[in-house]
Amino acid sequence: MKHKLTKANINTNINLSATILIALVASFSVGCDHKDPAANAPKDQSEQPQEEITPIAPSTQPAVSHPVNATPPVNTTGTANATGTTNASGTPAAPKIVALVDDGGFLKLSDLEAPAGHGVNILSDVDLVESLRRNTGLYNVFPSMNAVPAGDVPADRESVTNDSSEDCLKPQHSAKWVANKLSAKLAYAIDTSECEKKKNTDLTYNKYTSVVRAYMYLTCEGGDLSAMNGKTQAEIADSPLCPQLQRRFEFRSDVESDGVNAEGIQIKTKVSNIVFMGSKDLGGCKIKHVDNKQILSDDCIDVTMTAFSTSAEYEGVEVFNSKTYDLEKLSYKGVVDDMSSQDNIWHESGSIDIEKNNWAGTITYAGSKVNPTYDAWANLEMISGVLAPADGE
């Protein structure tokens, strides 16, 4: 009997759903513009069935500085107050509010680079331009969000971006923000192993593990994030607007499996997805709001990396082995957005340096309603043109 190893056999086990990145990145809409992250999610992976998995809730509380081994000052009556400080009348002053401890980050700078031992997936010029058209980071308002009233970001963007009613990441919707006036954070880890395993019946698994982690941290100057405290993302009707905001989003999913298909071929896979939105030093992207303008600092970056590792054996003989990756980086330079209308789909001014697999280039903006221009190169090939918007699918 002849056993044929097909691409379908191999891809059966690469099953991390596009809804993972859609749901996770979509939840990071607080204090941000109205972008739709669906376009940046992996396109060739299956949807997931719902499973009751409890996310890990943030355990940290606001950090408050207290002097150690210090004698508290006294008020005008000579009686020490509880806070160690007094106001002009000699009564205790209110405790000083400080930002929450930023302690949930887990990504390293090396996680945002090409993985060792993997080869890059080569893109043609046509593939590159199409990926740029669908990249939400290149927009102020992604076309599919135009139906949403200005200033009203949907709390659950799955109604816009995802038609699936089955989602292994449904538990992430129950994760709650911890917030005070100056800062807010949300963190969770979800084991989706059993949920995803049930979705894939073409293999008999010896091993299947799938874990998803996410962390979001915001700081605000001149505004107030305290209304977010104790709420899920779906319960936040409107995004708090801060005159000066710093935002950071970290996401990682890792899937590893070892299974045998109906033809007796043993297939082993590892798939890792990483998403980072912040600054070049893994801090927060600084965003300033002035009237209807949104100004991004020049150290803001968005990074998406997916690494695939797949091998196959038949009767103890390796018949297939592949390690590849996709890597995309956006570096913002002088980017300003006009937030006055949902019709302002493009960034108003500035440029974005892009790295996409084997390509590098620059997108240049000249108006929020004007299609930007692009210049890109790969080895000795150079292309340029005008970037048409996505079709709003």
VEXDREN-2710 file (C-alpha; in Angstrom, 1 decimal):
% VEXDREN-2710
k/r/px/py/pz
1/MET/0.0/0.0/0.0
2/LYS/1.3/3.4/-1.0
3/HIS/1.2/6.1/1.7
4/LYS/1.2/9.6/0.4
5/LEU/2.3/12.5/2.6
6/THR/0.3/15.6/1.6
7/LYS/0.4/19.2/2.7
8/ALA/-3.1/18.6/4.2
9/ASN/-1.7/15.9/6.4
10/ILE/0.9/18.2/7.7
11/ASN/-1.4/21.2/8.2
12/THR/-4.0/19.2/10.0
13/ASN/-2.2/19.9/13.3
14/ILE/-1.5/23.6/12.7
15/ASN/-4.8/24.6/14.3
16/LEU/-4.3/27.8/16.3
17/SER/-7.4/29.8/15.4
18/ALA/-7.3/33.2/13.8
19/THR/-9.8/34.1/16.6
20/ILE/-6.9/34.0/19.1
21/LEU/-5.2/37.0/17.7
22/ILE/-8.5/38.7/16.8
23/ALA/-9.9/38.4/20.3
24/LEU/-6.7/39.1/22.2
25/VAL/-5.6/42.1/20.2
26/ALA/-9.2/43.4/19.9
27/SER/-9.5/43.5/23.6
28/PHE/-6.6/46.0/23.7
29/SER/-8.8/48.9/22.4
30/VAL/-8.8/51.1/25.6
31/GLY/-7.4/54.5/24.9
32/CYS/-6.5/53.5/21.3
33/ASP/-7.8/54.3/17.9
34/HIS/-10.4/52.3/16.1
35/LYS/-8.4/49.6/14.4
36/ASP/-9.6/46.2/13.4
37/PRO/-7.0/43.5/14.2
38/ALA/-8.6/40.8/12.2
39/ALA/-6.5/41.3/9.2
40/ASN/-3.2/40.5/11.0
41/ALA/-4.4/37.2/12.4
42/PRO/-3.2/33.9/10.8
43/LYS/-5.5/32.9/7.9
44/ASP/-5.0/29.2/7.6
45/GLN/-5.9/27.8/11.0
46/SER/-9.2/26.3/12.2
47/GLU/-11.7/27.8/14.5
48/GLN/-12.1/26.5/18.0
49/PRO/-14.9/25.0/20.1
50/GLN/-16.0/26.6/23.3
51/GLU/-14.7/25.2/26.5
52/GLU/-15.0/26.4/30.1
53/ILE/-11.5/27.3/31.1
54/THR/-10.9/29.7/33.9
55/PRO/-8.4/32.5/33.0
56/ILE/-5.8/33.5/35.6
57/ALA/-6.8/36.8/37.1
58/PRO/-4.3/39.5/38.0
59/SER/-3.2/39.1/41.6
60/THR/-1.3/42.3/42.1
61/GLN/-2.6/45.4/43.8
62/PRO/-1.7/49.1/43.6
63/ALA/1.7/49.7/44.9
64/VAL/1.8/52.4/47.6
65/SER/5.1/53.7/48.9
66/HIS/5.5/53.7/52.7
67/PRO/8.7/54.9/54.5
68/VAL/10.5/52.2/56.3
69/ASN/11.7/52.7/59.9
70/ALA/10.8/56.4/59.7
71/THR/9.2/58.5/62.4
72/PRO/6.0/60.0/61.0
73/PRO/5.8/63.8/61.1
74/VAL/3.3/65.3/63.5
75/ASN/0.5/67.7/62.8
76/THR/0.0/71.1/64.5
77/THR/-1.6/69.5/67.5
78/GLY/1.5/67.3/68.1
79/THR/-0.4/64.1/67.2
80/ALA/1.0/61.8/64.5
81/ASN/-1.4/61.2/61.6
82/ALA/-2.0/57.9/59.9
83/THR/-0.5/58.8/56.6
84/GLY/2.7/60.4/57.8
85/THR/1.8/63.7/56.1
86/THR/-0.4/66.7/56.9
87/ASN/-2.0/69.4/55.0
88/ALA/-2.0/73.2/55.8
89/SER/-4.6/72.8/58.5
90/GLY/-2.8/70.0/60.2
91/THR/-5.3/67.3/59.3
92/PRO/-4.1/64.1/57.6
93/ALA/-3.5/64.4/53.8
94/ALA/-5.1/61.9/51.4
95/PRO/-2.8/59.0/50.4
96/LYS/-0.9/59.7/47.2
97/ILE/-2.1/57.7/44.2
98/VAL/0.7/55.9/42.4
99/ALA/0.6/53.7/39.2
100/LEU/0.0/50.0/39.5
101/VAL/3.1/47.8/39.5
102/ASP/3.9/46.8/35.9
103/ASP/4.8/43.2/36.7
104/GLY/3.0/41.0/34.1
105/GLY/5.3/41.3/31.1
106/PHE/6.8/38.1/29.8
107/LEU/8.2/38.9/26.3
108/LYS/11.9/39.5/25.7
109/LEU/13.5/41.5/22.8
110/SER/14.8/38.2/21.4
111/ASP/11.2/37.1/21.0
112/LEU/10.6/39.8/18.5
113/GLU/13.4/38.6/16.2
114/ALA/13.6/35.8/13.6
115/PRO/13.7/32.4/15.5
116/ALA/17.0/30.5/15.3
117/GLY/17.1/27.6/12.9
118/HIS/14.0/28.7/10.9
119/GLY/13.8/29.9/7.3
120/VAL/11.7/32.9/6.3
121/ASN/8.6/32.3/4.2
122/ILE/9.4/34.1/0.9
123/LEU/6.7/36.6/-0.3
124/SER/6.2/37.8/-3.8
125/ASP/5.6/41.5/-4.5
126/VAL/1.9/40.7/-5.0
127/ASP/1.8/38.9/-1.6
128/LEU/3.5/41.8/0.1
129/VAL/1.1/44.5/-1.2
130/GLU/-1.9/42.4/-0.3
131/SER/-0.6/41.9/3.2
132/LEU/-0.1/45.6/3.5
133/ARG/-3.6/46.4/2.4
134/ARG/-4.9/44.1/5.2
135/ASN/-2.6/45.3/7.9
136/THR/-4.6/47.3/10.5
137/GLY/-1.5/49.1/11.8
138/LEU/-1.2/51.0/8.6
139/TYR/-4.7/52.5/9.1
140/ASN/-6.3/55.0/11.5
141/VAL/-9.7/53.3/10.9
142/PHE/-9.7/49.9/9.2
143/PRO/-12.4/49.9/6.5
144/SER/-14.5/47.1/8.1
145/MET/-15.0/49.4/11.2
146/ASN/-16.6/52.2/9.2
147/ALA/-20.0/51.0/10.2
148/VAL/-19.2/51.7/13.8
149/PRO/-20.3/55.2/15.0
150/ALA/-17.4/57.6/15.6
151/GLY/-16.1/57.4/19.1
152/ASP/-17.9/54.1/19.8
153/VAL/-15.5/51.2/19.7
154/PRO/-17.4/47.9/20.1
155/ALA/-16.5/46.2/23.3
156/ASP/-16.7/42.8/21.6
157/ARG/-15.3/43.1/18.1
158/GLU/-16.0/39.5/17.3
159/SER/-19.4/40.8/16.2
160/VAL/-17.5/42.6/13.4
161/THR/-14.5/40.4/12.8
162/ASN/-15.5/36.8/13.6
163/ASP/-18.4/34.8/12.4
164/SER/-17.6/31.8/14.5
165/SER/-19.8/30.9/17.5
166/GLU/-17.1/28.5/18.7
167/ASP/-14.0/29.9/20.4
168/CYS/-11.6/28.2/22.7
169/LEU/-10.7/31.7/24.0
170/LYS/-14.2/32.6/25.3
171/PRO/-12.8/32.5/28.9
172/GLN/-10.7/35.6/28.1
173/HIS/-13.8/37.6/28.0
174/SER/-14.2/37.1/31.8
175/ALA/-10.8/38.5/32.6
176/LYS/-11.1/41.8/34.5
177/TRP/-9.1/45.0/34.5
178/VAL/-7.3/46.2/37.6
179/ALA/-7.2/50.0/37.5
180/ASN/-6.8/53.2/39.4
181/LYS/-6.7/56.8/38.2
182/LEU/-3.2/56.6/36.8
183/SER/-3.0/53.1/35.3
184/ALA/-4.8/49.9/34.3
185/LYS/-3.7/46.3/33.6
186/LEU/-5.2/43.1/32.5
187/ALA/-3.6/39.7/32.4
188/TYR/-4.6/36.1/31.8
189/ALA/-3.3/32.7/30.8
190/ILE/-5.5/30.0/29.3
191/ASP/-4.9/26.4/28.7
192/THR/-6.8/25.6/25.5
193/SER/-5.3/22.1/25.0
194/GLU/-8.5/20.0/25.4
195/CYS/-10.6/22.5/23.6
196/GLU/-8.4/22.5/20.5
197/LYS/-7.7/18.8/20.6
198/LYS/-11.4/18.0/20.3
199/LYS/-11.6/20.2/17.2
200/ASN/-9.1/18.1/15.4
201/THR/-10.1/14.5/14.9
202/ASP/-7.9/13.6/11.9
203/LEU/-5.0/12.6/14.2
204/THR/-4.7/10.3/17.2
205/TYR/-2.6/12.3/19.6
206/ASN/0.1/11.1/21.9
207/LYS/0.6/14.7/23.1
208/TYR/-1.2/18.0/22.7
209/THR/-0.6/21.2/24.6
210/SER/-1.8/24.7/23.8
211/VAL/-1.4/27.7/26.1
212/VAL/-2.2/31.3/25.5
213/ARG/-1.0/34.3/27.5
214/ALA/-1.7/38.0/27.3
215/TYR/-0.8/41.1/29.2
216/MET/-2.0/44.7/28.8
217/TYR/-0.7/47.7/30.7
218/LEU/-1.8/51.4/30.4
219/THR/-0.7/54.5/32.1
220/CYS/-2.5/57.9/31.9
221/GLU/-1.5/61.5/32.5
222/GLY/-4.3/64.1/32.8
223/GLY/-7.1/61.6/32.7
224/ASP/-8.7/58.9/34.8
225/LEU/-8.7/55.1/34.2
226/SER/-10.3/54.2/37.5
227/ALA/-13.7/53.5/35.9
228/MET/-12.1/50.4/34.3
229/ASN/-11.4/48.7/37.6
230/GLY/-13.2/45.3/38.0
231/LYS/-14.7/45.4/34.6
232/THR/-14.3/43.0/31.7
233/GLN/-13.4/44.4/28.3
234/ALA/-17.0/43.9/27.2
235/GLU/-18.2/46.0/30.1
236/ILE/-16.2/49.0/29.1
237/ALA/-18.6/50.9/26.8
238/ASP/-16.3/53.7/25.8
239/SER/-12.6/53.9/25.7
240/PRO/-11.2/56.4/28.3
241/LEU/-9.3/59.2/26.5
242/CYS/-6.1/60.4/28.1
243/PRO/-4.2/63.5/27.1
244/GLN/-1.1/61.4/27.4
245/LEU/-1.3/57.7/27.3
246/GLN/1.2/54.9/27.3
247/ARG/0.0/51.5/26.2
248/ARG/1.6/48.1/25.9
249/PHE/0.2/44.8/24.7
250/GLU/1.9/41.4/24.9
251/PHE/0.6/38.2/23.5
252/ARG/2.0/34.7/23.1
253/SER/0.5/31.3/22.2
254/ASP/2.3/28.0/21.9
255/VAL/0.9/24.8/20.5
256/GLU/2.8/21.5/20.5
257/SER/1.5/18.2/19.4
258/ASP/2.5/14.7/18.4
259/GLY/-0.1/12.6/16.6
260/VAL/-0.6/9.8/14.0
261/ASN/-3.0/10.1/11.1
262/ALA/-5.0/7.4/9.4
263/GLU/-2.2/6.5/7.0
264/GLY/0.1/5.8/9.9
265/ILE/2.2/8.9/9.5
266/GLN/3.4/10.4/12.7
267/ILE/3.2/14.2/12.6
268/LYS/4.9/16.5/15.2
269/THR/4.3/20.3/15.2
270/LYS/5.2/23.4/17.1
271/VAL/3.5/26.7/16.4
272/SER/4.3/29.9/18.3
273/ASN/2.5/33.2/17.8
274/ILE/3.8/36.4/19.3
275/VAL/2.3/39.9/19.2
276/PHE/3.8/43.0/20.7
277/MET/2.5/46.6/20.6
278/GLY/4.6/49.1/22.5
279/SER/8.0/50.8/22.3
280/LYS/11.3/49.6/21.0
281/ASP/12.6/49.0/24.6
282/LEU/9.5/46.8/25.4
283/GLY/7.9/49.7/27.2
284/GLY/4.7/51.5/26.4
285/CYS/4.0/53.3/23.2
286/LYS/3.4/57.0/24.0
287/ILE/0.3/58.6/22.6
288/LYS/-0.7/62.2/22.9
289/HIS/-4.2/63.5/22.3
290/VAL/-4.7/67.2/21.4
291/ASP/-8.2/68.1/20.3
292/ASN/-9.1/65.6/17.6
293/LYS/-5.5/64.7/16.9
294/GLN/-3.7/61.6/18.1
295/ILE/0.1/61.7/18.0
296/LEU/2.3/58.6/18.3
297/SER/5.8/58.8/19.5
298/ASP/8.6/57.8/17.2
299/ASP/9.6/54.8/19.3
300/CYS/6.3/53.0/18.9
301/ILE/6.4/49.6/17.2
302/ASP/4.0/46.8/16.3
303/VAL/5.5/43.3/15.9
304/THR/3.9/40.0/14.9
305/MET/5.9/36.8/14.6
306/THR/4.7/33.2/13.8
307/ALA/7.1/30.3/13.9
308/PHE/6.2/26.9/12.5
309/SER/8.0/23.6/13.0
310/THR/6.7/20.4/11.4
311/SER/8.1/17.0/11.0
312/ALA/6.7/13.7/9.8
313/GLU/7.8/10.1/10.1
314/TYR/6.6/6.8/8.5
315/GLU/7.7/3.5/10.0
316/GLY/10.5/5.3/11.8
317/VAL/11.9/7.1/8.7
318/GLU/11.6/10.9/8.6
319/VAL/9.8/11.9/5.4
320/PHE/9.3/15.6/6.0
321/ASN/10.9/18.4/8.1
322/SER/10.2/22.1/7.9
323/LYS/11.0/25.1/10.1
324/THR/9.7/28.4/8.8
325/TYR/8.6/31.8/10.2
326/ASP/6.6/35.0/9.3
327/LEU/7.8/38.2/10.9
328/GLU/6.3/41.7/10.6
329/LYS/7.5/44.9/12.2
330/LEU/6.0/48.4/11.9
331/SER/8.0/51.4/13.2
332/TYR/6.1/54.6/13.5
333/LYS/7.8/57.9/12.5
334/GLY/5.9/61.2/13.1
335/VAL/2.5/59.6/12.7
336/VAL/-0.5/61.8/13.4
337/ASP/-4.2/60.7/13.2
338/ASP/-7.3/62.8/12.7
339/MET/-9.8/61.2/15.1
340/SER/-12.7/63.5/14.1
341/SER/-14.4/61.1/11.7
342/GLN/-14.5/57.4/11.0
343/ASP/-14.1/58.4/7.3
344/ASN/-10.4/59.3/8.1
345/ILE/-9.3/55.8/7.4
346/TRP/-5.6/56.6/6.9
347/HIS/-3.0/58.1/9.2
348/GLU/-3.0/61.8/8.5
349/SER/0.8/62.3/8.2
350/GLY/4.1/60.7/9.0
351/SER/5.6/57.4/7.8
352/ILE/5.9/53.8/8.9
353/ASP/8.9/51.7/8.2
354/ILE/8.0/48.1/7.5
355/GLU/9.7/44.8/7.7
356/LYS/7.7/41.9/6.3
357/ASN/9.5/38.5/5.9
358/ASN/12.0/39.1/3.0
359/TRP/10.8/42.7/2.3
360/ALA/11.6/46.1/3.8
361/GLY/10.2/49.4/3.0
362/THR/8.3/52.6/3.9
363/ILE/4.7/53.8/3.8
364/THR/4.3/57.6/3.5
365/TYR/1.1/59.4/4.4
366/ALA/-0.2/62.7/3.0
367/GLY/-3.8/63.0/4.3
368/SER/-6.3/60.9/6.2
369/LYS/-8.4/60.5/3.1
370/VAL/-5.5/60.1/0.7
371/ASN/-4.2/56.7/-0.2
372/PRO/-0.5/56.5/1.0
373/THR/2.4/55.6/-1.1
374/TYR/4.8/52.7/-0.6
375/ASP/8.4/51.9/-1.5
376/ALA/9.7/48.4/-0.8
377/TRP/12.7/46.2/-1.7
378/ALA/13.8/42.6/-1.4
379/ASN/17.3/41.7/-2.5
380/LEU/17.6/43.4/-5.9
381/GLU/13.9/43.9/-6.5
382/MET/12.3/47.2/-5.8
383/ILE/8.6/48.2/-6.0
384/SER/6.6/51.4/-5.4
385/GLY/3.1/52.5/-5.8
386/VAL/-0.1/53.8/-4.1
387/LEU/-1.7/51.5/-1.5
388/ALA/-5.4/51.0/-2.1
389/PRO/-7.5/50.4/1.0
390/ALA/-8.8/47.0/2.0
391/ASP/-12.3/46.1/0.8
392/GLY/-13.8/46.2/4.2
393/GLU/-14.4/42.5/4.4
END
